[in-house]
Amino acid sequence: MKITPSLKILYIIIISVVSFVFNHMYLTLSLLALQAVLWAVNLIPLKRLRMFKKIWFFAFSLIFFYSFFSNEHDFILFKLFDWNCSLSTTGFYTGLLMVAKLLTMLAATF
């Protein structure tokens, strides 16, 4: 099945607007699942999944920095002299949401 370029651009615009306007994890994950189903139906080769391997370091760094360097800290992991290493669960959730949005947008561009 051949998709016209104008339809593909419209699809990418709709996915980006829905993903970035509505700030919900379930909606973003359902869009990512929709992309996986579309990839399976269209039989896209697995060679194209290599680009996801290249962004794992960036994805983990997003989650790390949102978890440890956000404003509110939920609990302290350890204390070393006057310095507290603390973790924010809301920052962790926000980092996961950003990574899910990134993966959704990358998957939609195929």
C-alpha positions in Angstrom: 0.0 0.0 0.0 1.5 3.3 -1.1 0.9 6.4 1.0 0.9 9.8 -0.6 3.3 12.4 0.7 0.5 14.8 1.5 -1.3 12.2 3.6 1.9 11.3 5.4 2.5 15.0 6.3 -1.0 15.4 7.5 -0.6 12.2 9.7 2.6 13.5 11.2 1.0 16.9 12.0 -2.0 15.2 13.7 0.3 12.9 15.7 2.5 15.8 16.8 -0.4 18.0 17.8 -2.2 15.2 19.8 1.1 14.1 21.4 2.3 17.6 22.5 -1.0 19.4 23.2 -2.5 16.7 25.4 0.0 15.9 28.1 -1.1 12.4 29.1 1.0 9.3 29.4 -1.8 6.9 28.3 -2.5 8.9 25.2 1.2 9.1 24.2 1.6 5.3 24.8 -1.5 4.5 22.8 -0.1 6.6 19.9 3.2 4.7 20.2 1.2 1.4 20.2 -0.7 2.6 17.1 2.7 3.2 15.4 3.8 -0.3 16.3 0.6 -1.8 14.8 1.0 0.4 11.6 4.6 -0.9 11.3 3.4 -4.5 11.6 0.6 -4.1 9.1 2.8 -2.3 6.5 5.6 -4.8 7.0 8.3 -2.2 7.5 11.7 -3.9 7.7 13.5 -4.2 11.1 16.5 -2.3 9.7 14.7 0.9 10.3 14.6 0.2 14.1 18.3 1.0 14.2 17.6 4.6 14.8 16.0 3.8 18.1 19.2 2.2 19.2 21.1 5.4 18.6 18.9 7.5 20.9 18.9 5.3 24.0 21.7 7.4 25.6 19.7 10.6 25.1 16.6 8.9 26.4 18.2 7.7 29.6 19.9 11.0 30.2 16.5 12.8 29.9 15.0 10.4 32.5 18.1 10.8 34.7 18.2 14.6 34.7 14.4 15.0 35.2 14.6 12.5 38.1 17.5 14.0 40.0 17.5 17.7 39.1 13.9 18.7 39.2 12.6 21.2 41.8 10.7 18.9 44.2 12.4 15.8 45.7 10.3 13.1 47.1 12.8 11.0 49.0 16.5 11.0 49.8 18.6 8.1 48.4 21.7 8.8 50.5 23.4 11.7 52.3 27.1 12.5 51.9 28.2 15.2 54.3 26.0 18.3 53.5 24.9 17.0 50.1 21.7 15.0 49.6 21.2 12.7 46.6 17.4 12.7 46.3 15.0 11.5 43.7 11.8 13.0 42.3 9.0 10.7 41.2 7.2 13.4 39.4 10.5 14.3 37.6 10.9 10.6 36.7 7.3 10.5 35.3 8.0 13.7 33.3 11.2 12.2 31.9 9.3 9.0 30.8 6.6 11.2 29.2 9.2 13.1 27.2 10.9 9.9 26.1 7.6 8.4 25.0 6.8 11.6 23.0 10.2 11.4 21.4 9.7 7.8 20.4 6.2 8.5 19.1 7.4 11.3 16.9 10.3 9.3 15.6 8.1 6.3 14.9 5.5 8.5 13.1 8.1 9.8 10.6 8.3 6.5 8.8 
